[in-house]
Amino acid sequence: MFLSFIPAWLACCIFFGTSQRQTFLKKPLPVFSSRIIGLILLWGMLLQLFVHLPTVSALITGFALVCCFLPLITLISAYKKYYLVLASFLVCVLSIVFSTQGVG
């Protein structure tokens, strides 16, 4: 279930990267292709949640992840590029660690 955090985080980073006001990239990402990739990542997140949770709970969890990650990315990227890279690394590593703890 925690592996669904990774595509949600990446999708939110991509959606933030398409904004004209973002300062993380030199110029914004192309809107159309980025939104398609972001939607594919969100579907991947939902599919991972559907495996572990009932449908309504998976949808609520997915919605909550996106609603938490979008403002978090916006706040972190206001500082330095290093902090956003560090936060992305932490989300990925902690998701992998917590998802493998229950196995075995």
C-alpha positions in Angstrom: 0.0 0.0 0.0 2.9 2.4 0.8 4.2 1.9 -2.7 1.3 4.0 -4.0 2.9 7.1 -2.4 5.7 7.0 -5.1 3.4 7.5 -8.2 1.3 10.0 -6.3 4.3 12.1 -5.4 5.7 11.9 -8.9 2.3 12.9 -10.4 2.1 15.9 -8.1 5.6 16.9 -9.0 4.7 16.8 -12.7 1.5 18.7 -12.1 3.4 21.3 -10.2 6.1 21.4 -12.9 3.5 22.5 -15.5 2.7 25.7 -13.5 3.9 29.0 -14.9 4.7 30.2 -11.4 7.0 27.3 -10.4 10.6 28.1 -9.8 12.0 24.6 -9.6 12.6 24.3 -13.4 13.9 26.9 -15.8 10.7 26.7 -17.9 7.4 24.8 -17.2 6.8 21.3 -18.5 4.6 20.9 -21.6 1.0 20.9 -20.3 -0.6 18.3 -22.5 1.9 15.5 -22.3 2.6 16.1 -18.6 -1.0 15.9 -17.7 -1.3 12.6 -19.5 1.7 11.2 -17.7 0.4 12.5 -14.4 -3.0 10.9 -15.0 -1.3 7.6 -15.8 0.7 7.8 -12.5 -2.5 8.6 -10.6 -4.2 5.5 -12.1 -1.2 3.5 -11.1 -1.5 4.8 -7.6 -5.2 3.9 -7.5 -4.6 0.4 -8.9 -2.1 -0.2 -6.1 -4.6 1.1 -3.5 -7.4 -1.1 -4.9 -5.2 -4.2 -4.3 -5.0 -3.5 -0.6 -8.2 -1.5 0.2 -11.9 -1.6 -0.6 -12.9 0.7 -3.5 -14.3 3.7 -1.4 -11.3 3.6 1.0 -8.9 3.5 -1.9 -10.5 6.5 -3.5 -10.5 8.5 -0.3 -6.9 7.6 0.4 -5.8 8.5 -3.1 -7.7 11.8 -2.9 -6.0 12.5 0.5 -2.6 11.7 -0.9 -2.9 14.1 -3.8 -4.4 16.8 -1.5 -1.5 16.5 0.9 1.3 16.2 -1.7 0.4 19.1 -3.9 0.7 21.8 -1.2 3.7 20.1 0.3 5.5 20.2 -3.0 4.6 23.8 -3.5 5.9 24.7 0.0 9.1 22.7 -0.3 10.0 24.0 -3.8 9.8 27.6 -2.6 13.1 27.1 -0.9 15.9 25.3 -2.7 16.0 22.6 -5.3 17.9 20.5 -2.9 15.0 20.3 -0.5 12.6 19.0 -3.1 15.1 16.4 -4.3 15.7 15.3 -0.6 11.9 15.1 0.0 11.4 13.0 -3.1 14.2 10.7 -2.0 12.7 10.4 1.5 9.2 9.6 0.1 10.6 6.9 -2.2 12.8 5.3 0.4 10.3 5.4 3.2 7.6 4.0 0.9 9.8 1.1 -0.1 10.9 0.4 3.5 7.4 0.5 4.9 6.0 -1.6 2.1 8.6 -4.4 2.7 8.4 -4.4 6.5 5.2 -6.5 6.4 6.7 -9.1 4.0 8.6 -12.1 5.5 
